[in-house]
Amino acid sequence: MSASEKVGPLRVRPHIVKGVETGKVFVDIPERYSDTGGRYRPLFDNRKEAVNFARDLEKRIRKKATTVAPPAPASAQTFRKTAEDWAALQRLKHDAGQKGAGALETELNRAKPLKAHFGNRKLDRLQERDVLQYKRDRKTAGIGRVTINAELAVLRRILNHAGSRHLTVAPVPGQKKRHKPPTPAEVARIVSHLRGRFQLVVRLMAEAGLRPDEAYHATWAWFGRYRSGKPYVHVQWIEVPGDQDDWFPKTQSSDRCVPISEDLFQRITSLERTSMWVFPSPRSPEQPIASIRKSLLAAAREADVTRDGRPLFVTPKLFRKFFGSMLAAAKVDRSVIQDLVGHERGSPVTEMFYIFLEHAAEQEAVQHVQLDLTRANLAIAGNGPDSKAALRAFLQAQLPESAG
């Protein structure tokens, strides 16, 4: 068995499944550098890659030792100081390649109203009343439920970072919106009214469930074939040359391979390669496209796809939701759907925002539990004056006819 190797506070270990080495190697990052109280274990294809990553991260940790030191006990720490420590750790994760630039910016922005509200309050003095007041104030300010819940999720991460477990942060409850997703025929009509690469980037979202940002940043290296010959698209980290920041998948679960149709694969790989991007910006080929919203709205109008007499409001993410809904309608297992759309197993986000079934699908499901009350009604008749006669007639009807 391969030996582990220590690199500063980190350790490089062989990846073992059921007592057998897989040939891969992971880096064991101690929990004191984690904001969740658990350790990180990124996996690599070989020892060289793992050791190089560990050495690079160890150098960064030494340079920023003051920002990643374990936080003070919750009782002696203010919320503002804890939030700043947590933010410093998120920046270190970004520098180490563990967090994308977009995710970092989003989380830091969500932490701003939390710091402004809780300020210099000591963590051990925060109570449920304080969280409820935060929800009330944000709601009064006109902030939507989804945004408030996203901020509360960051609040939980900050508290976990400090090791504080005394406060339960519950999300703002809300009803799931009833959407009527576009049918496959409607999606096909919308796509048919798009031109050139815009048509193919939408097909990637509708047929492979890619996020808009993932589809926009697709590179030629993402497309390949399995050993069976079936084509796929592999959403993965992109090293961008020059001064631009590298592109990272949203989460570790977002790094995934999704099978695609032969037709889509052939159409994409036959495009002219004018850039590292499959869908470069028309104005600046060295950049990927940024948005196709206007083209989508125009295509929906031309395709005459309406809801309640109005053109369907089409956004790029609608096609990703269409993908999840069609898989659910086909009775694909939820864990498989989550793997394909890049969600963590068991995530409630999939059900809440990415699966919308027609009423017909629900009606079809209910048909399987409809009860036949014919016999029950006859049994109920046993309470009347003719109960014995009715029961004898019913039983007689169940007996096989006499052979002679």
Sequence and secondary structure as in RCSB ss.txt:
>XXXX:A:sequence
MSASEKVGPLRVRPHIVKGVETGKVFVDIPERYSDTGGRYRPLFDNRKEAVNFARDLEKRIRKKATTVAPPAPAS
AQTFRKTAEDWAALQRLKHDAGQKGAGALETELNRAKPLKAHFGNRKLDRLQERDVLQYKRDRKTAGIGRVTINA
ELAVLRRILNHAGSRHLTVAPVPGQKKRHKPPTPAEVARIVSHLRGRFQLVVRLMAEAGLRPDEAYHATWAWFGR
YRSGKPYVHVQWIEVPGDQDDWFPKTQSSDRCVPISEDLFQRITSLERTSMWVFPSPRSPEQPIASIRKSLLAAA
READVTRDGRPLFVTPKLFRKFFGSMLAAAKVDRSVIQDLVGHERGSPVTEMFYIFLEHAAEQEAVQHVQLDLTR
ANLAIAGNGPDSKAALRAFLQAQLPESAG
>XXXX:A:secstr
    EEETTEEEEEEEETTEEEEEEEEEB GGG SSSS B  EESSHHHHHHHHHHHHHHHHHTGGGSS    GG
G BHHHHHHHHHHHHHHHHHTTSS HHHHHHHHHHHHHHHHHHTT BGGG  HHHHHHHHHHHHHTT  HHHHHH
HHHHHHHHHHHTT  S                 HHHHHHHHHTS HHHHHHHHHHHHH   HHHHHT BGGGEEE
 TTS EEEEE  B   TTS  B  SSGGG EEEE  HHHHHHHHTS   SSBSSB SS TTSB    HHHHHHHH
HHHT EETTEE    HHHHHHHHHHHHHHTT  HHHHHHHHT  TT THHHHHS    HHHHHHHHGGG    HH
HHHHHGGGSTTHHHHHHHHHHHHS     
